[in-house]
Amino acid sequence: MPLSNFRPAALSDLARAGFDDVIDVRSPLEFAEDHLPGAINLPVLDDAQRAEVGTIYKQVAPFQARKIGGALVAANIARHVAGPLADREGGWRPLVYCWRGGQRSGSLATILDQIGWRVARLDGGWKTWRALVVAQVEQAGPPCPLVVLDGNTGSAKTEILQRLAARGVQIIDLEGLANHRGSLFGAMPGGQPAQKLFESRLAMVLASLDPARPAVIEAESSRIGELIVPRAVWKSLCAAPRLRIEAPLEARAAYTARAYADATAEPGRIAETVARLAPLHPADRIADWQALVRAAAWEPLALGLMQDHYDPRYARQRARHASAERLAIPVADLSERGLDTAAAAIEAALGTLAAETVS
């Protein structure tokens, strides 16, 4: 009996198919670049083995490469069956895929099928999935109207966004997906995902949105750290109406000093970032900021950076979107209570914007 093939027509088809596990048999480097949601990596060739077999294929002979590769694949599959898959019951139903649905996924799928498991193989492999992701983030974009949450650096936009989600509001957290705060000092522990993996995660969020309700998204530039916001999402973000958080400079500086505690735990990294600002500011200002870094005076440093670096740049950027601003929401302080009050005000404002964003 031939192996079952699975070819999704939409991103949501994967969840609806109800596979018990999704197995990516590609090498760890390929897996790190991008993979299907929730996939586990059981490579039939690891990175070094894949490189070795490819070299033999090109420099010696295809037959020799297939013979050596076959032995390596068989040994790796045996380890997977005896190890990570040893506890799977008879009714287990996995989906297996490789780069384009060829020999690597076929080798594992055949063995699993012979054992008696109800295995399916992703028709066209990862390339099939990637085409759906690209169609979502580069062509279709968000399926619902967007409302942009704007505000100067330190306005707690990301935290307010999470509070909106807790209230049942649809959100798109680009910084969370990118694992980066979107500023010069915004690097997060663990680093950023690869561009393709970021796009896959974003595509799944977009596919899950209710088209009948607006989604709130934080104002961003076209690049978050090293990652680029896909074209269709960026176009929708630029065209969307905006709500602006209006918080005092001192409150924003205090909040930033708290929120960036992981960054301030590495003063050397802060000093390096401040040094990169030298072409944009007078030497005495950079020296003052570096003195604040050495003194671990994080709140005065945040205040200075906002006043002389971030706020002027935000003002110029905001001028380009002035016609899209619908409401400024004053927030006297950025305490827990203040953030909850801001979230409630934004949720109320969404109701008044509904007619405009749907039309």
JOVENPE-V239299 format. One record per residue. N is the residue number from 1. RES is the residue in one letter. PHI is phi as a letter, one per 40 degrees, with the letter a starting at -180 (none if undefined). PSI is psi in whole degrees, 0 to 359 (none if undefined). Layout:
n=N res=RES phi=PHI psi=PSI
n=N res=RES phi=PHI psi=PSI
This chain:
n=1 res=M phi=none psi=130
n=2 res=P phi=c psi=153
n=3 res=L phi=c psi=147
n=4 res=S phi=c psi=136
n=5 res=N phi=b psi=142
n=6 res=F phi=b psi=123
n=7 res=R phi=b psi=101
n=8 res=P phi=c psi=142
n=9 res=A phi=c psi=345
n=10 res=A phi=a psi=158
n=11 res=L phi=d psi=325
n=12 res=S phi=c psi=346
n=13 res=D phi=c psi=331
n=14 res=L phi=c psi=313
n=15 res=A phi=c psi=320
n=16 res=R phi=c psi=332
n=17 res=A phi=c psi=335
n=18 res=G phi=g psi=35
n=19 res=F phi=c psi=145
n=20 res=D phi=c psi=324
n=21 res=D phi=a psi=149
n=22 res=V phi=b psi=122
n=23 res=I phi=b psi=121
n=24 res=D phi=c psi=116
n=25 res=V phi=c psi=4
n=26 res=R phi=c psi=173
n=27 res=S phi=c psi=159
n=28 res=P phi=d psi=323
n=29 res=L phi=c psi=319
n=30 res=E phi=c psi=318
n=31 res=F phi=c psi=318
n=32 res=A phi=c psi=328
n=33 res=E phi=c psi=322
n=34 res=D phi=a psi=150
n=35 res=H phi=a psi=164
n=36 res=L phi=c psi=151
n=37 res=P phi=d psi=131
n=38 res=G phi=g psi=5
n=39 res=A phi=c psi=149
n=40 res=I phi=b psi=149
n=41 res=N phi=b psi=111
n=42 res=L phi=b psi=80
n=43 res=P phi=c psi=136
n=44 res=V phi=c psi=341
n=45 res=L phi=b psi=128
n=46 res=D phi=c psi=181
n=47 res=D phi=c psi=314
n=48 res=A phi=c psi=319
n=49 res=Q phi=c psi=319
n=50 res=R phi=c psi=318
n=51 res=A phi=c psi=320
n=52 res=E phi=c psi=312
n=53 res=V phi=c psi=320
n=54 res=G phi=c psi=322
n=55 res=T phi=c psi=317
n=56 res=I phi=c psi=321
n=57 res=Y phi=d psi=317
n=58 res=K phi=c psi=322
n=59 res=Q phi=b psi=340
n=60 res=V phi=b psi=279
n=61 res=A phi=a psi=142
n=62 res=P phi=d psi=320
n=63 res=F phi=c psi=315
n=64 res=Q phi=c psi=320
n=65 res=A phi=c psi=318
n=66 res=R phi=c psi=324
n=67 res=K phi=c psi=312
n=68 res=I phi=c psi=318
n=69 res=G phi=c psi=320
n=70 res=G phi=c psi=318
n=71 res=A phi=c psi=318
n=72 res=L phi=c psi=317
n=73 res=V phi=c psi=315
n=74 res=A phi=c psi=317
n=75 res=A phi=c psi=319
n=76 res=N phi=c psi=318
n=77 res=I phi=c psi=320
n=78 res=A phi=d psi=318
n=79 res=R phi=c psi=322
n=80 res=H phi=c psi=316
n=81 res=V phi=c psi=319
n=82 res=A phi=c psi=342
n=83 res=G phi=b psi=264
n=84 res=P phi=d psi=333
n=85 res=L phi=b psi=6
n=86 res=A phi=c psi=334
n=87 res=D phi=c psi=4
n=88 res=R phi=c psi=136
n=89 res=E phi=c psi=174
n=90 res=G phi=c psi=332
n=91 res=G phi=c psi=8
n=92 res=W phi=c psi=138
n=93 res=R phi=b psi=95
n=94 res=P phi=c psi=159
n=95 res=L phi=b psi=131
n=96 res=V phi=b psi=139
n=97 res=Y phi=a psi=157
n=98 res=C phi=b psi=208
n=99 res=W phi=c psi=313
n=100 res=R phi=b psi=26
n=101 res=G phi=g psi=32
n=102 res=G phi=b psi=227
n=103 res=Q phi=c psi=323
n=104 res=R phi=c psi=313
n=105 res=S phi=c psi=325
n=106 res=G phi=c psi=325
n=107 res=S phi=c psi=312
n=108 res=L phi=c psi=317
n=109 res=A phi=c psi=321
n=110 res=T phi=c psi=315
n=111 res=I phi=c psi=314
n=112 res=L phi=c psi=321
n=113 res=D phi=c psi=318
n=114 res=Q phi=c psi=327
n=115 res=I phi=c psi=327
n=116 res=G phi=h psi=4
n=117 res=W phi=c psi=154
n=118 res=R phi=c psi=70
n=119 res=V phi=c psi=145
n=120 res=A phi=b psi=153
n=121 res=R phi=b psi=138
n=122 res=L phi=c psi=114
n=123 res=D phi=c psi=121
n=124 res=G phi=g psi=355
n=125 res=G phi=g psi=204
n=126 res=W phi=d psi=329
n=127 res=K phi=c psi=326
n=128 res=T phi=c psi=315
n=129 res=W phi=c psi=317
n=130 res=R phi=c psi=323
n=131 res=A phi=c psi=322
n=132 res=L phi=c psi=320
n=133 res=V phi=c psi=312
n=134 res=V phi=c psi=319
n=135 res=A phi=c psi=324
n=136 res=Q phi=c psi=310
n=137 res=V phi=c psi=336
n=138 res=E phi=b psi=337
n=139 res=Q phi=b psi=303
n=140 res=A phi=c psi=313
n=141 res=G phi=g psi=196
n=142 res=P phi=c psi=137
n=143 res=P phi=c psi=356
n=144 res=C phi=b psi=167
n=145 res=P phi=c psi=147
n=146 res=L phi=b psi=151
n=147 res=V phi=b psi=126
n=148 res=V phi=c psi=131
n=149 res=L phi=c psi=112
n=150 res=D phi=b psi=172
n=151 res=G phi=i psi=152
n=152 res=N phi=c psi=164
n=153 res=T phi=d psi=136
n=154 res=G phi=g psi=8
n=155 res=S phi=c psi=5
n=156 res=A phi=g psi=33
n=157 res=K phi=c psi=317
n=158 res=T phi=c psi=319
n=159 res=E phi=c psi=323
n=160 res=I phi=c psi=322
n=161 res=L phi=d psi=317
n=162 res=Q phi=c psi=326
n=163 res=R phi=c psi=324
n=164 res=L phi=c psi=318
n=165 res=A phi=c psi=320
n=166 res=A phi=c psi=337
n=167 res=R phi=c psi=3
n=168 res=G phi=g psi=7
n=169 res=V phi=c psi=140
n=170 res=Q phi=c psi=134
n=171 res=I phi=b psi=160
n=172 res=I phi=b psi=109
n=173 res=D phi=c psi=85
n=174 res=L phi=c psi=320
n=175 res=E phi=c psi=323
n=176 res=G phi=c psi=317
n=177 res=L phi=c psi=326
n=178 res=A phi=c psi=352
n=179 res=N phi=f psi=53
n=180 res=H phi=a psi=142
n=181 res=R phi=c psi=356
n=182 res=G phi=g psi=13
n=183 res=S phi=b psi=175
n=184 res=L phi=d psi=328
n=185 res=F phi=c psi=16
n=186 res=G phi=c psi=4
n=187 res=A phi=d psi=141
n=188 res=M phi=b psi=153
n=189 res=P phi=d psi=140
n=190 res=G phi=g psi=344
n=191 res=G phi=g psi=176
n=192 res=Q phi=c psi=151
n=193 res=P phi=c psi=165
n=194 res=A phi=c psi=157
n=195 res=Q phi=d psi=314
n=196 res=K phi=c psi=322
n=197 res=L phi=c psi=320
n=198 res=F phi=d psi=316
n=199 res=E phi=c psi=322
n=200 res=S phi=c psi=315
n=201 res=R phi=c psi=319
n=202 res=L phi=c psi=318
n=203 res=A phi=d psi=320
n=204 res=M phi=c psi=323
n=205 res=V phi=c psi=314
n=206 res=L phi=c psi=319
n=207 res=A phi=c psi=338
n=208 res=S phi=c psi=353
n=209 res=L phi=c psi=146
n=210 res=D phi=c psi=117
n=211 res=P phi=c psi=341
n=212 res=A phi=c psi=351
n=213 res=R phi=b psi=146
n=214 res=P phi=c psi=158
n=215 res=A phi=b psi=139
n=216 res=V phi=c psi=135
n=217 res=I phi=b psi=141
n=218 res=E phi=c psi=143
n=219 res=A phi=c psi=129
n=220 res=E phi=b psi=161
n=221 res=S phi=c psi=179
n=222 res=S phi=c psi=352
n=223 res=R phi=b psi=132
n=224 res=I phi=b psi=104
n=225 res=G phi=g psi=238
n=226 res=E phi=c psi=0
n=227 res=L phi=b psi=146
n=228 res=I phi=b psi=132
n=229 res=V phi=c psi=124
n=230 res=P phi=d psi=153
n=231 res=R phi=d psi=309
n=232 res=A phi=c psi=325
n=233 res=V phi=c psi=316
n=234 res=W phi=c psi=319
n=235 res=K phi=c psi=317
n=236 res=S phi=c psi=321
n=237 res=L phi=c psi=316
n=238 res=C phi=c psi=331
n=239 res=A phi=c psi=352
n=240 res=A phi=c psi=152
n=241 res=P phi=c psi=155
n=242 res=R phi=b psi=142
n=243 res=L phi=b psi=131
n=244 res=R phi=b psi=127
n=245 res=I phi=c psi=129
n=246 res=E phi=b psi=98
n=247 res=A phi=b psi=148
n=248 res=P phi=c psi=151
n=249 res=L phi=d psi=314
n=250 res=E phi=c psi=321
n=251 res=A phi=c psi=323
n=252 res=R phi=c psi=322
n=253 res=A phi=c psi=317
n=254 res=A phi=c psi=318
n=255 res=Y phi=c psi=317
n=256 res=T phi=c psi=319
n=257 res=A phi=d psi=325
n=258 res=R phi=c psi=314
n=259 res=A phi=c psi=334
n=260 res=Y phi=b psi=32
n=261 res=A phi=c psi=326
n=262 res=D phi=c psi=325
n=263 res=A phi=c psi=318
n=264 res=T phi=c psi=345
n=265 res=A phi=c psi=349
n=266 res=E phi=b psi=76
n=267 res=P phi=d psi=329
n=268 res=G phi=c psi=322
n=269 res=R phi=c psi=321
n=270 res=I phi=c psi=317
n=271 res=A phi=c psi=319
n=272 res=E phi=c psi=320
n=273 res=T phi=c psi=318
n=274 res=V phi=c psi=320
n=275 res=A phi=c psi=328
n=276 res=R phi=c psi=346
n=277 res=L phi=c psi=356
n=278 res=A phi=d psi=320
n=279 res=P phi=c psi=346
n=280 res=L phi=b psi=351
n=281 res=H phi=b psi=158
n=282 res=P phi=c psi=151
n=283 res=A phi=c psi=322
n=284 res=D phi=c psi=328
n=285 res=R phi=c psi=316
n=286 res=I phi=c psi=318
n=287 res=A phi=c psi=320
n=288 res=D phi=c psi=317
n=289 res=W phi=c psi=319
n=290 res=Q phi=c psi=325
n=291 res=A phi=c psi=322
n=292 res=L phi=c psi=324
n=293 res=V phi=c psi=313
n=294 res=R phi=c psi=329
n=295 res=A phi=c psi=0
n=296 res=A phi=f psi=34
n=297 res=A phi=c psi=75
n=298 res=W phi=c psi=322
n=299 res=E phi=c psi=313
n=300 res=P phi=c psi=325
n=301 res=L phi=c psi=314
n=302 res=A phi=c psi=319
n=303 res=L phi=c psi=315
n=304 res=G phi=c psi=317
n=305 res=L phi=c psi=320
n=306 res=M phi=c psi=314
n=307 res=Q phi=c psi=319
n=308 res=D phi=b psi=346
n=309 res=H phi=b psi=299
n=310 res=Y phi=c psi=312
n=311 res=D phi=c psi=317
n=312 res=P phi=c psi=323
n=313 res=R phi=c psi=322
n=314 res=Y phi=c psi=322
n=315 res=A phi=c psi=318
n=316 res=R phi=c psi=319
n=317 res=Q phi=c psi=320
n=318 res=R phi=c psi=328
n=319 res=A phi=c psi=328
n=320 res=R phi=c psi=339
n=321 res=H phi=b psi=20
n=322 res=A phi=d psi=321
n=323 res=S phi=c psi=343
n=324 res=A phi=c psi=347
n=325 res=E phi=c psi=130
n=326 res=R phi=b psi=330
n=327 res=L phi=a psi=137
n=328 res=A phi=b psi=129
n=329 res=I phi=b psi=106
n=330 res=P phi=c psi=134
n=331 res=V phi=b psi=109
n=332 res=A phi=c psi=322
n=333 res=D phi=a psi=162
n=334 res=L phi=b psi=39
n=335 res=S phi=c psi=176
n=336 res=E phi=d psi=316
n=337 res=R phi=c psi=318
n=338 res=G phi=c psi=321
n=339 res=L phi=c psi=322
n=340 res=D phi=c psi=320
n=341 res=T phi=c psi=319
n=342 res=A phi=c psi=317
n=343 res=A phi=c psi=319
n=344 res=A phi=c psi=320
n=345 res=A phi=c psi=321
n=346 res=I phi=c psi=318
n=347 res=E phi=d psi=319
n=348 res=A phi=c psi=321
n=349 res=A phi=c psi=330
n=350 res=L phi=c psi=326
n=351 res=G phi=c psi=321
n=352 res=T phi=c psi=338
n=353 res=L phi=c psi=348
n=354 res=A phi=d psi=314
n=355 res=A phi=c psi=319
n=356 res=E phi=c psi=317
n=357 res=T phi=c psi=333
n=358 res=V phi=c psi=327
n=359 res=S phi=c psi=none
